[in-house]
Amino acid sequence: MSRIIVTGGSGRLGANVVASLVAAGHHVVSVDRTAVNGLLAEQIEHDLLDAEATLRLFERVKPEAVVHLAAISVPFSAPEREIFETNTTLALNVLDASVATGVHKVLVASSPTVIGYGAPQGWEPQYLPIDEEHPLAPWHSYSLSKQVVEEAVAMNVRAHGDGIRFGIFRPCYVIAPEEWAGAPTQQGHSVRERLDDPALSAVALFNYLDARDAGDFVAAWLAGADRVPNGTCFFVSAADSLATGPVDELLATHVPGTERAAVGLSASSPVFSSARAERLLGWTAKRSWRTELVDVEGMEVARG
């Protein structure tokens, strides 16, 4: 059993990561600004923006591994400078404290938005599905902060070698278990609404990920981190797209610039490839909207 700090453990993604790690037999310490009821972890209320206090906390807890999720997680939900400064400072403080206290494994959350889709001046993917080798083109502070965080991880790999195992993951649009039953998603719409109106999912390229599958990925990375190249980045996505119609046609209709690349996709393909996670860690998503969506209004759910 490992002692693991999960930053942002009170959040939508964090709570499910905590649950997966506890189920895998780990002792989890959630570090967040606020505690929540029912979280299956020891909880510490703490402001990670305070570098000295964060170092003292790590010295006290003595984690063997750290999963860094804490961030302003929604683009444009705060002033651009605040998002950038908050997210980069949080990550740097956690990385510095991890290195200083001898943490063995550090996994940091990034975002698919680093690819640059949705840019007001237009965006065209070089190919689809998108994998970890695709060029980055952030166009707002949230995506830029995530690119900087990825570079900070790479810097630490170069500085410290294999004495500490680092990893990066880019979870796709996270859907929590309660959202399958009708609770609003991160953008305020229900999953059913996102399926019924392709324009709502098009802004995220129809990508999504069940939060429990995200938690299972984290557990898989912790179990396999010593076997994969240090600092490896992973896309983590459901095995299909959040769309009832052919995703290649929906992309061509709703996302200008994708028409050429979309030809290579099958009707239900994910736009982001998780092949690296499957190849190196043996992880694949177990859940999809076809298996999880609760039809609360008695409407028939498309299964094709």
VEXVO-454364 format. One record per residue: x, y, z of N, C-alpha, C in turn; residue in one letter. Coordinates in steps of 0.05 Angstrom, whole numbers, plus 5000, padded with zeros to 4 digits. Layout:
BEGIN
XYZXYZXYZa ...
***
This chain:
BEGIN
501749765000500050005000501850255000m 501250434982502750684980501150914993s 502651115002501451355013501451564991r 499151654982498951824958497452074965i 498652304957497252554958495852604931i 493252664932491852754909491053044913v 492153224898491353504900488753544885t 487053714895484453754882482653504885g 483053354907481553114911478553154917g 477753394923474853454928473253504903s 474653524880473253594855471953364841g 470653424818469153214803471052994794r 473353064783475352864775476752754800l 477452924818479052844841477652634858g 475052664863473652474880473652194868a 473452184841473551924828476351804827n 478351974824481051874826481651764854v 480751904874481051814902479751544905v 477351514895475851254898477351024885a 478451074861479950864847482450784862s 483850984873486350924887485750774913l 483650854927482950714951482150424945v 480650394923479850124915482349954908a 484450084899486849934892488649884916a 487749974940489149904964491050114975g 490950364964492750574972491450734995h 493250855011492351055031492551325017h 490251465015490151714999489651945018v 491252155013490952415027490052625006v 487652725009486652924991487453205002s 488753354985489553634992488053824974v 486253974987484554154972483854394990d 482854604978482154844994479754785013r 478054605005475754535021475454235023t 474454135045473753855048470953805040a 470253555033467553485025466653235040v 464153205043463052975057463152725039n 463752505051463652245036466152175021g 468252335021470652275006472152055020l 472951855006474251615018477251665021l 477951875036480751945039481052115064a 483552125074484252325094484252595079e 483052795091482853055078484353265093q 485853425078487353655089486553905074i 485454095088484754355075487354525074e 488054605050490654735046490654895021h 492055125021492355294997495055234985d 495055094962497555014949499055244936l 497755484935499155714925501355814944l 501255724969503355794989505555584987d 507755664975509955474969511155364995a 511755535014513055445038511255265055e 508655335056506855165071506454895057a 506554905031506254655016508554465021t 510954575021513354415027513054295055l 512254455075511854345102509754125103r 507654155088505553955087506653695076l 508153705054509353465042511353335062f 512853505076514753395096513253245118e 510853335125509353215146507952955136r 506752965112505252735102507152515092v 509352595080511352405069510052215049k 508952315027507652145007509752004990p 509051764982510751614962510151704934e 507651794930506851874903504952114905a 504852274884503152514883501652514856v 499052564858497452604834496452894835v 497353054816496653344817494353404798h 492053464810489653534794488753824799l 489653944821488554204829489154414808a 487154574801487354774781484754924778a 484855164766482455284755481855124730i 479754964729479454754709477754834685s 476555064685474855144663475855394649v 476455384623477455624609475455854612p 476556094615475056344617473256364641f 473656184661471956204685473156404706s 475356524699476656724716478256904696a 479257134705480857294687483257134676p 484057194652486057034638488757024654e 489557254664492057254680491857084705r 489557094718489156944742489256644737e 487956554715488056274708490956184703i 492356334687495156264681496856254706f 496756464721498556474745497756264766e 495156224769494356024789495255744781t 494655664757495155394748498155334747n 499755514737502655474736503855474764t 502955654781504155664808503455414824t 500955324822500155074836501954844828l 502354814802503954594792506854614800a 508054854798510854884806511254834835l 509354924852509654884881509454584887n 507654444874507354154879509854004869v 510754074845513153944835515553994853l 515954244861518254304878518154154905d 515754144917515454004942515853714939a 514953594917515353314912518353244909s 519753404894522653354890524153384917v 523453594932524853654957524453444978a 522153304977521553114998521852824989t 523052784965523652514957521252344948g 519252474937516952324926517952154903v 516951904901517951724880516551754853h 513851814854512351824830510552074830k 510452224808508852464806507452464779v 504752464780503152474757501552734756l 501752884734500553144732498453154710v 496153274717494053304697494453544679a 494253494653494253704633491453714620s 491353764594488753794581488953764551s 486953644538487053644508486953914496p 486154124510486054394499488654494489t 490954374498493554474489493854444459v 492154274447492254224418491354474402i 489554634414488754894402486154894388g 484554684390481954694377480154914388y 478455014370476655234378477855504375g 480255534364481555794362479855974345a 479456224353477756414338478756464310p 481356444305482456494279482456244261q 481356024272481255774257483255574267g 482655324263484455104271483954874253w 486154744245485954504228487854294240e 486854054246488553844257490353744234p 492753664241494553554221493553274213q 492353134232491252864227489252804249y 487652604244485752494263485852194262l 485552054285485252164311487852294321p 487552484339489852624350491252454371i 493852444370495452304390497352494403d 499152394420500952554436503052694420e 503452614394505452744377504452984362e 501853034364500653254349501753524359h 502353714342503353974351501454114369p 502454274387500854424406500554714396l 498154824402497655104393495655234412a 496355274438494455394457493755674449p 491255744454490356014446489056164469w 488756054493487756194516489456114540h 489056264562490856234585490655954598s 488255834597488055564609489755364594y 489555364567491155174552494055234553s 494755494553497555564556498655484583l 497055514604498055424630498655124631s 497054974616497454684616499954614600k 500454764578502954714563505354774580q 505254994595507455064613507854844635v 505654744645505854524665507154284653v 506454214628507753984615510754034612e 511454284605514354344602515754334629e 514354414650515554394677516154104685a 514353924677514853644682517353554666v 517453624641519753544624522353664635a 522253904645524554024658525553864682m 523653774698524353614722525553344714n 524553224692525652974683528553014675v 529053234660531853294652533653354676r 532553484696534153564719534653334739a 532753144741532952944762533152664752h 532952624727533252354716531152164727g 531851904728529951704736529751664766d 530951834781530651824810527751874819g 526352034802523452074807522052014780i 519851874782518351804758516152014754r 516152144731514152344725512352254703f 509852344703508052284681506052514677g 504952534653502952734646500552594634i 498152674642495852564627493952794620f 492752754597490852954586488052824586r 486552844608483952714608481952874590p 480452734574478452864558476152964575c 474053074563471853204576470653014597y 471153074623470452884644467452894650v 466252654651463452634659463352464684i 462252584706462052444732459652264732a 459652054749457451864749454651984751p 454452194768451752304772450752454747e 452652524729451852674705450552484684e 451152234686449752044668446752034675w 446052104700443252094709441852354706a 443152554694441852804688442953054701g 444853024720446153254732447653414711a 447753674713449153834692452153774691p 453153774667455953734662457453994668t 460053984663461754214669460954464654q 459754434631458954664615456054744620q 454654604638451954674646449754514631g 450454364611448554204596448453924607h 446253784603446153504610447553344588s 448253094594449452924573447352884551v 444852844558442752804538442653044519r 442853284530442753524513445153534495e 447453454504449853454488449653244465r 448353034470447852834449445752924429l 443653054439441553144421442353384404d 444153544413445053784398448053764394d 448953654371451753614366453453864369p 452354094366453954344368455054374397a 453654264417454554294444457054124449l 457253894437459553714440461753784420s 461053914398463053974378465254154388a 464554334408466654514418468854364432v 468354114441470453954453471253724435a 470553744409471153534389469953274396l 467653274409466053044416467652854435f 469752954448471252784466469952774493n 470452554508469452534535470752294549y 470352284575471652074592470052044617l 469251804623467951754649470051794671d 469251944692471152004714472251754727a 470751544728471751294740473851164723r 473651194696475751094679478251264682d 477951524687480251694692481651604718a 480051534738481251434763482751174758g 481650994742482950744736485550794720d 485550994703488051054689490251144709f 489551314728491451404748492651164763v 490850974771491750734785493650574768a 492950554742494650404723497350534720a 497450804718499950944715501750904740w 500550924764502150884788503250604789l 501750404780502750134780504950084760a 504850234737506650184716508750394710g 508850604727510650834721513550754718a 514450564732517250484731517950344705d 515850264690516350104665516150274640r 515150524642514750694618516850914618v 517451024595519351244594518651474612p 520551574626520051784646518952034632n 516852154644515652394633513652354610g 512952104605511052044583508452184587t 507352284565504752414564502752224552c 500252224563498152044554495552194549f 494352154526491552224523489852004536f 487752084550486051894564483151954555v 481951784539479351834527477651584527s 475051634526473151414521473851294494a 472851054489473550904464471750984441a 470051184445468351274423467951574427d 466151694411465651984413462852024425s 462452264438459952334450458152444427l 457152254411455552324388453852084380a 451352144372449551934362449851884333t 450852084318451252054290454151994283g 454851954258457651904250459452134256p 461452094272463052314282464652444259v 465352294239466752424216465052624202d 462452564199460652754186460052994205e 459752934231459153144250461453344252l 463953244252466253424252466253604228l 465853484205465853644180463753854180a 461453804193459253994194459654204214t 460654134238460654314261463454434268h 465554324257468254424264469754484238v 469554724229470954804204473954754206p 475054644185477854584184478554284188g 476454134197476953844202476153664179t 474953784158473753614137475753414126e 478153504120480053334106480953104125r 481653174150482652974168480452784178a 478052884179475852714190475252474172a 476052484147475552264129476652004139v 478852014155480151774165478851654189g 476751774200475451674224473151484216l 472751284233470351124230468051264243s 465651154240463251294248463151364278a 464251194295464051244324466851274337s 468851324321471651344332471951574352s 473651544371474451784388476251964371p 476052224376477752404361480552414374v 480852334399483452314412484052024417f 486451944410487351674412488551614440s 487651394452488851304477490551054472s 491551024448493050784441495650754457a 496850984464499350974479498750864507r 496550954520495850854546495350554546a 494050464525493550174522496150014518e 497850124501500349984494502249974518r 502550194532504650204553503550124581l 500950174586499950124612497649914613l 496749824589494649634589491949754597g 491650024595489250154603487450204579w 484950144581482850234562480450314578t 478950504567476450584580474450364579a 473150314602471050104604468250214599k 467850474602465150584601464750774578r 462350784568461650964546458851074551s 458051274536455351374539453251164533w 454050974516452150764509451550574532r 453450544550453050364573452250514598t 452750774600452350914625450051104626e 449151204603447151414603444451314614l 443451454634440851394645438751564631v 436851444618434851594603432651694622d 433051914635431252004656428552104645v 428352154619425852254608424352034593e 425251794595423851574581424351574551g 426451724542427051724513428951494506m 428551394483430351174474433051274468e 435151144479437851224474438951074451v 440151214431441351084408443650914417a 443950684407446150504415448050444392r 447550554369449150484346451550674343g 
***
